[in-house]
């Protein structure tokens, strides 16, 4: 199998770190991006300290990748933050922070990646969403809205860049035991799980399974799709 150049945002922990380890184990070259340092050490791993919502940071990342690697095969926009609050009590500053990281960060990195992705025979963009979108979860208005925007971006991008040979899809994980939901109470998590067809927590392996499906060369006709874990529709 040909070695792929795969960029993953939010790469220092949680799902992002698991994806980095997954692809390194497969022999790929991985470019990780996050605001914090990574403890992963590999000759095939390149880590950039950057804020995905800052265009200057993104420009530096892609300029460096172009010089070092020449092309990009996959972009996985995983970087995201959440602030669980009732709508009436949510500070506007929190909403701005969430939208900047979750939506603007995804928008900026997708836009900057296009030229490098066009050089790949199997170019892929995968964006991370959440089951909070279809479930319209109370207390997650800003977070769900930001990810809903990511889903709309995914569908429109799929139409606009399909002629470049780039597919664009998304994954909506159900609850996974990562730092992102560490502050959410067990009662709320259990209530959410009961709304799923498969009533259990997901794992990072469930996410990598869908990622691998999207990245399969035989999935070249799959684009503009959002797959939710747990049987949510």
KANORHU-V601748 format. One record per residue. RES is the residue in one small letter. D_CENTER is the distance of its C-alpha to the mean C-alpha in Angstrom with 1 decimal. Layout:
BEGIN
RES:D_CENTER, RES:D_CENTER
END
This chain:
BEGIN
x:23.9, x:23.0, x:21.0, x:17.6, x:16.0, x:12.3, x:10.3, x:7.5, x:6.9, x:7.9, x:9.8, x:12.9, x:12.6, x:11.4, x:8.7, x:7.8, x:11.5, x:12.1, x:10.1, x:12.1, x:15.2, x:14.7, x:14.7, x:17.4, x:19.4, x:19.3, x:20.7, x:18.0, x:17.7, x:14.5, x:13.7, x:12.0, x:11.5, x:12.1, x:15.0, x:16.7, x:18.2, x:17.2, x:19.9, x:19.0, x:21.9, x:22.0, x:23.6, x:20.6, x:18.1, x:17.9, x:16.4, x:16.3, x:16.9, x:15.4, x:14.4, x:11.6, x:13.6, x:16.7, x:17.6, x:20.1, x:17.7, x:15.4, x:18.7, x:19.8, x:16.8, x:17.2, x:20.9, x:21.0, x:18.8, x:21.2, x:24.2, x:23.2, x:21.6, x:22.5, x:19.7, x:16.0, x:15.2, x:11.4, x:8.5, x:5.0, x:3.2, x:2.4, x:5.9, x:7.7, x:11.3, x:13.6, x:17.4, x:19.3, x:22.5, x:24.9, x:24.7, x:28.2, x:27.4, x:24.1, x:24.9, x:24.0, x:22.7, x:20.0, x:19.0, x:18.9, x:16.8, x:14.2, x:14.2, x:14.3, x:11.2, x:8.9, x:10.5, x:12.5, x:10.2, x:7.9, x:11.4, x:13.0, x:10.8, x:11.0, x:14.6, x:15.4, x:14.0, x:16.2, x:19.4, x:18.2, x:16.4, x:19.7, x:21.5, x:19.7, x:21.4, x:18.3, x:15.6, x:12.2, x:9.1, x:6.2, x:4.1, x:3.4, x:7.0, x:10.0, x:13.6, x:14.9, x:14.8, x:17.3, x:19.2, x:19.8, x:19.9, x:22.6, x:21.7, x:18.2, x:19.2, x:17.3, x:14.0, x:14.3, x:15.5, x:12.6, x:10.2, x:13.2, x:13.2, x:9.6, x:11.1, x:14.2, x:12.8, x:11.2, x:14.7, x:16.7, x:14.9, x:15.5, x:19.2, x:19.6, x:18.2, x:19.3, x:22.6, x:21.0, x:20.0, x:16.2, x:14.5, x:11.5, x:10.1, x:7.7, x:7.8, x:9.3, x:10.2, x:13.7, x:14.9, x:14.2, x:16.4, x:14.2, x:15.2, x:13.1, x:15.8, x:18.6, x:20.5, x:20.6, x:23.9, x:24.6, x:26.4, x:23.5, x:21.2, x:24.1, x:24.7, x:21.2, x:21.5, x:24.8, x:23.3, x:21.5, x:23.4, x:22.6, x:23.5, x:21.9, x:18.9, x:16.0, x:15.2, x:12.5, x:14.7, x:14.1, x:10.3, x:11.4, x:14.1, x:12.1, x:10.1, x:13.6, x:15.0, x:12.9, x:13.7, x:17.4, x:19.7, x:21.4, x:18.4, x:19.2, x:20.4, x:17.3, x:15.4, x:14.6, x:13.8, x:11.9, x:12.7, x:13.2, x:14.3, x:17.8, x:19.6, x:18.5, x:19.4
END
